Every structure is written in structure tokens, then in C-alpha cells.
Amino acid sequence: SRRASVLAAMSRLGFRVAHTYGLSETYGPSTVCTWKPEWDALPPETQARLHARQGVRYIGLEDLDVVDQKTMAPVPADGKTIGEIVVRGNLVVKGYLKNPKANEEASQMVG
């Protein structure tokens, strides 16, 4: 993947990248791909592929899952099945709580 090739190139240059995923609506990272010590012994291409994965729920979230958009059922964690990331936490879309104007504007962007 493109993400893996960027991570591999950065590693060759001596950088240790923290791969995270997040949105402004979650006020920071939602996931972090935590480096595992056993990856140190793997070939660089394999390290980059593993490091390019989205990782696990970041501590700032109460819950995170990847679900089927139609059924909202969790998808298999097989690295192939595509789904929608859903998150829950006390900082998620904080700016929308008791803010009718922000809710209206967001609804218009989505709809």
C-alpha cells in the first residue's frame, strides 16, 4: 500500500513514525498502530505493512469498532473487509453538544 511504502521510506531514513488515525471531531487520535517488539526481527517490507494498519483504539475513546454500513454489525478483523469506523467517547463531536447551529450545519454537509 502507499501508506506502507511511505512508512518504509521513513524508516530507511532513520525515522520512527507513530502511525495514528483521527478526526477533528474526535479531538485527536482515534487509533494508534502500536509497534510490537517482535516486529523488529521481520523484513523491512513486512514491518512497513504491519505498521500501516490502523491499529487499536486510542485511550481517549470509550469504544471503537468497524461496522458494515447497512447493518451496523461488526466486520471481521481480517485486514480485507471494508467497513465504517464508529467511535464513542466523551470528547467525540464535543462542539456539537447543546449547539443547534453546529448540528444544523453538520447535518447539511452530510445530507
LUMKEKOL-368601 format. One record per atom (N, C-alpha, C, O): x, y, z. Coordinates in Angstrom, 3 decimals. Example, Ala and Ser with C-alpha at 12.3 -4.5 7.8 and 13.67 -1.06 7.14 Angstrom:
# residues 2
13.190, -5.690, 7.800
12.300, -4.500, 7.800
13.200, -3.300, 7.800
14.236, -3.319, 8.465
12.850, -2.250, 7.080
13.670, -1.060, 7.140
12.900, 0.030, 7.870
13.409, 1.138, 8.039
This chain:
# residues 111
0.837, -1.185, 0.000
0.000, 0.000, 0.000
0.880, 1.247, 0.000
2.063, 1.190, 0.336
0.294, 2.346, -0.374
1.030, 3.607, -0.396
1.480, 3.991, 1.010
2.594, 4.481, 1.197
0.610, 3.767, 2.002
0.936, 4.080, 3.391
2.157, 3.264, 3.832
3.053, 3.789, 4.493
2.186, 1.982, 3.465
3.311, 1.113, 3.830
4.594, 1.586, 3.171
5.649, 1.569, 3.804
4.530, 2.009, 1.909
5.758, 2.448, 1.224
6.287, 3.743, 1.834
7.502, 3.923, 1.920
5.416, 4.640, 2.257
5.859, 5.868, 2.919
6.519, 5.528, 4.256
7.576, 6.066, 4.587
5.889, 4.630, 5.023
6.458, 4.225, 6.306
7.803, 3.535, 6.127
8.718, 3.748, 6.922
7.931, 2.708, 5.087
9.205, 2.026, 4.823
10.290, 3.040, 4.464
11.421, 2.929, 4.937
9.955, 4.021, 3.637
10.929, 5.047, 3.248
11.361, 5.869, 4.459
12.542, 6.183, 4.605
10.431, 6.214, 5.313
10.760, 6.984, 6.522
11.669, 6.169, 7.442
12.599, 6.708, 8.042
11.396, 4.882, 7.548
12.212, 4.003, 8.391
13.640, 3.919, 7.868
14.594, 3.954, 8.646
13.787, 3.806, 6.545
15.126, 3.750, 5.945
15.917, 5.027, 6.234
17.145, 4.997, 6.308
15.214, 6.140, 6.397
15.869, 7.420, 6.702
16.159, 7.580, 8.193
16.741, 8.579, 8.616
15.744, 6.580, 8.992
16.025, 6.619, 10.419
14.905, 7.170, 11.284
15.086, 7.341, 12.490
13.755, 7.450, 10.693
12.627, 7.972, 11.460
11.827, 6.829, 12.065
11.673, 5.782, 11.437
11.324, 7.013, 13.261
10.393, 6.060, 13.889
9.042, 6.765, 13.950
8.824, 7.629, 14.800
8.147, 6.397, 13.055
6.867, 7.080, 12.898
5.807, 6.443, 13.793
5.707, 5.218, 13.872
5.027, 7.272, 14.460
3.862, 6.797, 15.207
2.666, 6.921, 14.281
2.220, 8.029, 13.983
2.148, 5.794, 13.827
1.025, 5.807, 12.897
-0.283, 5.870, 13.670
-0.630, 4.943, 14.402
-1.008, 6.976, 13.500
-2.294, 7.154, 14.165
-3.351, 7.534, 13.148
-3.037, 7.918, 12.022
-4.598, 7.424, 13.550
-5.726, 7.852, 12.739
-6.650, 8.649, 13.641
-6.885, 8.260, 14.785
-7.167, 9.740, 13.149
-8.104, 10.520, 13.942
-8.846, 11.526, 13.086
-8.585, 11.676, 11.892
-9.761, 12.199, 13.718
-10.597, 13.211, 13.070
-10.670, 14.428, 13.969
-10.475, 14.321, 15.180
-10.948, 15.577, 13.392
-11.121, 16.756, 14.241
-12.293, 16.543, 15.198
-12.292, 17.083, 16.304
-13.286, 15.768, 14.788
-14.455, 15.512, 15.639
-14.143, 14.615, 16.836
-14.950, 14.515, 17.760
-12.986, 13.965, 16.825
-12.609, 13.122, 17.966
-11.523, 13.777, 18.819
-11.017, 13.170, 19.763
-11.171, 15.004, 18.484
-10.181, 15.765, 19.260
-8.879, 14.999, 19.455
-8.375, 14.881, 20.572
-8.354, 14.494, 18.382
-7.071, 13.801, 18.453
-7.149, 12.404, 17.889
-8.104, 12.054, 17.197
-6.132, 11.600, 18.189
-6.083, 10.251, 17.621
-7.246, 9.372, 18.068
-7.686, 9.429, 19.216
-7.728, 8.564, 17.142
-8.749, 7.558, 17.454
-8.120, 6.177, 17.542
-8.525, 5.344, 18.354
-7.119, 5.946, 16.688
-6.400, 4.672, 16.723
-4.906, 4.937, 16.685
-4.454, 5.992, 16.241
-4.152, 3.957, 17.157
-2.700, 4.023, 17.091
-2.190, 2.620, 16.768
-2.620, 1.634, 17.367
-1.273, 2.549, 15.817
-0.662, 1.268, 15.491
0.565, 1.121, 16.377
1.644, 1.612, 16.046
0.396, 0.453, 17.484
1.466, 0.289, 18.461
2.491, -0.707, 17.951
2.154, -1.833, 17.585
3.750, -0.280, 17.930
4.832, -1.139, 17.455
5.023, -2.295, 18.431
5.066, -2.094, 19.645
5.136, -3.496, 17.893
5.344, -4.675, 18.720
6.810, -5.098, 18.618
7.351, -5.160, 17.514
7.460, -5.390, 19.740
8.893, -5.744, 19.722
9.223, -6.888, 18.769
10.304, -6.902, 18.181
8.315, -7.846, 18.605
8.601, -8.976, 17.710
8.690, -8.557, 16.244
9.212, -9.311, 15.422
8.192, -7.372, 15.902
8.309, -6.878, 14.537
9.740, -6.497, 14.191
10.092, -6.456, 13.012
10.579, -6.214, 15.194
11.966, -5.808, 14.940
12.739, -6.841, 14.132
13.648, -6.469, 13.389
12.414, -8.114, 14.251
13.147, -9.187, 13.568
12.606, -9.472, 12.164
13.176, -10.297, 11.449
11.538, -8.822, 11.760
10.917, -9.080, 10.458
11.586, -8.269, 9.354
12.227, -7.254, 9.629
11.438, -8.712, 8.103
11.980, -7.940, 6.974
11.322, -6.551, 6.915
10.170, -6.398, 7.321
12.043, -5.545, 6.415
11.509, -4.177, 6.360
10.148, -4.056, 5.662
9.306, -3.269, 6.094
9.923, -4.824, 4.591
8.647, -4.742, 3.868
7.495, -5.214, 4.756
6.413, -4.627, 4.760
7.748, -6.277, 5.503
6.725, -6.808, 6.403
6.470, -5.837, 7.550
5.325, -5.620, 7.944
7.538, -5.255, 8.082
7.391, -4.248, 9.143
6.508, -3.104, 8.664
5.595, -2.679, 9.372
6.781, -2.605, 7.459
6.020, -1.473, 6.917
4.552, -1.847, 6.724
3.664, -1.048, 7.023
4.291, -3.063, 6.224
2.904, -3.499, 6.014
2.148, -3.569, 7.341
1.000, -3.134, 7.427
2.790, -4.115, 8.369
2.151, -4.218, 9.671
1.954, -2.836, 10.303
0.927, -2.569, 10.925
2.940, -1.973, 10.136
2.880, -0.643, 10.717
1.848, 0.241, 10.027
1.400, 1.233, 10.603
1.465, -0.108, 8.799
0.485, 0.675, 8.046
-0.957, 0.391, 8.477
-1.880, 1.095, 8.068
-1.144, -0.631, 9.293
-2.500, -0.941, 9.753
-2.994, 0.139, 10.711
-2.201, 0.847, 11.332
-4.312, 0.253, 10.818
-4.884, 1.316, 11.649
-4.614, 1.119, 13.132
-4.567, 2.100, 13.874
-4.439, -0.089, 13.579
-4.088, -0.311, 14.974
-5.276, -0.532, 15.885
-6.285, -1.121, 15.497
-5.132, -0.049, 17.097
-6.129, -0.297, 18.143
-6.673, 1.022, 18.672
-6.114, 2.088, 18.416
-7.756, 0.934, 19.402
-8.430, 2.101, 19.981
-7.458, 2.887, 20.847
-6.739, 2.324, 21.672
-7.450, 4.185, 20.645
-6.623, 5.073, 21.449
-7.297, 5.299, 22.798
-8.522, 5.230, 22.903
-6.516, 5.562, 23.806
-7.004, 5.651, 25.179
-8.112, 6.703, 25.368
-8.918, 6.581, 26.290
-8.160, 7.715, 24.523
-9.144, 8.781, 24.670
-10.556, 8.419, 24.255
-11.473, 9.220, 24.433
-10.751, 7.232, 23.705
-12.087, 6.811, 23.269
-12.648, 5.749, 24.197
-11.914, 4.918, 24.731
-13.959, 5.791, 24.379
-14.634, 4.757, 25.165
-14.799, 3.482, 24.351
-14.651, 2.379, 24.876
-15.109, 3.637, 23.057
-15.356, 2.477, 22.210
-15.010, 2.816, 20.768
-15.121, 3.968, 20.350
-14.594, 1.816, 20.018
-14.288, 1.963, 18.600
-14.550, 0.616, 17.948
-14.199, -0.429, 18.495
-15.169, 0.650, 16.777
-15.417, -0.583, 16.040
-15.445, -0.255, 14.558
-15.537, 0.911, 14.174
-15.365, -1.271, 13.738
-15.533, -1.142, 12.299
-16.744, -1.986, 11.950
-16.778, -3.186, 12.223
-17.751, -1.341, 11.336
-19.038, -1.998, 11.112
-19.448, -1.938, 9.646
-18.957, -1.113, 8.876
-20.352, -2.827, 9.286
-20.994, -2.811, 7.982
-21.921, -1.595, 7.943
-22.718, -1.405, 8.862
-21.834, -0.783, 6.917
-22.623, 0.453, 6.849
-24.127, 0.207, 6.851
-24.884, 1.030, 7.367
-24.565, -0.892, 6.291
-26.007, -1.148, 6.203
-26.566, -1.786, 7.466
-27.642, -1.411, 7.930
-25.839, -2.745, 8.020
-26.372, -3.494, 9.163
-25.851, -2.997, 10.508
-26.422, -3.306, 11.553
-24.774, -2.232, 10.478
-24.082, -1.751, 11.689
-23.497, -2.904, 12.504
-23.126, -2.713, 13.662
-23.412, -4.093, 11.916
-22.781, -5.237, 12.579
-21.272, -5.150, 12.379
-20.822, -4.732, 11.312
-20.481, -5.532, 13.377
-19.021, -5.503, 13.229
-18.566, -6.370, 12.052
-19.108, -7.449, 11.817
-17.561, -5.881, 11.317
-16.996, -6.662, 10.218
-15.827, -7.478, 10.763
-15.275, -7.141, 11.810
-15.445, -8.544, 10.065
-14.305, -9.349, 10.519
-13.021, -8.525, 10.550
-12.799, -7.688, 9.675
-12.188, -8.755, 11.537
-10.888, -8.076, 11.643
-9.861, -8.875, 10.845
-8.895, -9.397, 11.401
-10.085, -8.964, 9.534
-9.246, -9.798, 8.683
-8.289, -8.999, 7.801
-7.540, -9.579, 7.015
-8.310, -7.680, 7.926
-7.436, -6.850, 7.114
-7.885, -6.707, 5.676
-7.177, -6.104, 4.869
-9.057, -7.252, 5.331
-9.560, -7.192, 3.961
-10.952, -6.583, 3.881
-11.246, -5.808, 2.970
-11.814, -6.937, 4.843
-13.197, -6.484, 4.811
-13.264, -4.989, 5.120
-12.697, -4.523, 6.108
-13.959, -4.252, 4.268
-14.082, -2.808, 4.428
-15.341, -2.497, 5.230
-16.381, -3.130, 5.049
-15.229, -1.525, 6.108
-16.365, -1.108, 6.907
-16.239, 0.348, 7.301
-15.293, 1.033, 6.913
-17.188, 0.804, 8.064
-17.238, 2.179, 8.561
-16.709, 2.207, 9.988
-17.120, 1.398, 10.820
-15.804, 3.130, 10.274
-15.282, 3.279, 11.636
-16.307, 4.059, 12.456
-16.733, 5.143, 12.059
-16.697, 3.502, 13.594
-17.607, 4.189, 14.517
-16.905, 4.319, 15.863
-16.238, 3.391, 16.322
-17.064, 5.485, 16.488
-16.383, 5.760, 17.748
-17.367, 6.305, 18.775
-18.414, 6.853, 18.430
-17.006, 6.142, 20.045
-17.802, 6.679, 21.145
-16.834, 7.155, 22.231
-15.851, 6.482, 22.542
-17.124, 8.304, 22.792
-16.300, 8.827, 23.871
-16.787, 10.196, 24.297
-17.577, 10.831, 23.598
-16.320, 10.640, 25.427
-16.826, 11.896, 25.954
-16.305, 13.126, 25.212
-16.794, 14.229, 25.456
-15.336, 12.974, 24.322
-14.848, 14.108, 23.546
-15.292, 14.072, 22.086
-15.005, 15.003, 21.334
-15.982, 13.018, 21.677
-16.412, 12.891, 20.286
-17.472, 13.937, 19.989
-18.452, 14.062, 20.722
-17.277, 14.679, 18.924
-18.125, 15.785, 18.480
-18.539, 16.703, 19.630
-19.687, 17.138, 19.718
-17.580, 16.982, 20.502
-17.823, 17.818, 21.677
-18.444, 19.165, 21.295
-19.314, 19.663, 22.010
-18.020, 19.746, 20.203
-18.529, 21.049, 19.787
-19.981, 21.056, 19.353
-20.546, 22.123, 19.113
-20.599, 19.885, 19.246
-21.977, 19.804, 18.801
-22.972, 19.693, 19.956
-24.166, 19.920, 19.764
-22.498, 19.352, 21.139
-23.374, 19.176, 22.286
-24.055, 20.496, 22.645
-23.387, 21.502, 22.882
-25.372, 20.482, 22.684
-26.176, 21.668, 23.020
-25.835, 22.851, 22.118
-25.841, 24.000, 22.561
-25.538, 22.564, 20.852
-25.177, 23.595, 19.892
-26.003, 23.375, 18.620
-25.511, 22.792, 17.654
-27.264, 23.843, 18.619
-28.156, 23.598, 17.482
-27.598, 24.096, 16.149
-27.802, 23.454, 15.119
-26.898, 25.232, 16.156
-26.361, 25.780, 14.906
-25.324, 24.828, 14.307
-25.364, 24.551, 13.108
-24.398, 24.327, 15.124
-23.373, 23.398, 14.641
-24.010, 22.101, 14.153
-23.580, 21.545, 13.142
-25.022, 21.615, 14.855
-25.725, 20.400, 14.430
-26.402, 20.597, 13.082
-26.345, 19.715, 12.224
-27.034, 21.734, 12.890
-27.713, 22.029, 11.623
-26.707, 22.093, 10.482
-26.944, 21.522, 9.417
-25.593, 22.778, 10.690
-24.565, 22.881, 9.650
-23.979, 21.519, 9.306
-23.758, 21.222, 8.132
-23.727, 20.695, 10.305
-23.175, 19.355, 10.066
-24.181, 18.495, 9.321
-23.804, 17.736, 8.428
-25.458, 18.603, 9.674
-26.500, 17.816, 9.007
-26.594, 18.174, 7.538
-26.824, 17.301, 6.701
-26.420, 19.441, 7.214
-26.491, 19.890, 5.812
-25.305, 19.367, 5.013
-25.441, 19.063, 3.828
-24.135, 19.258, 5.660
-22.942, 18.755, 4.962
-23.089, 17.271, 4.670
-22.681, 16.813, 3.603
-23.669, 16.502, 5.604
-23.808, 15.070, 5.443
-24.931, 14.728, 4.485
-24.771, 13.869, 3.618
-26.056, 15.390, 4.634
-27.260, 15.073, 3.886
-27.115, 15.393, 2.468
-28.047, 15.186, 1.690
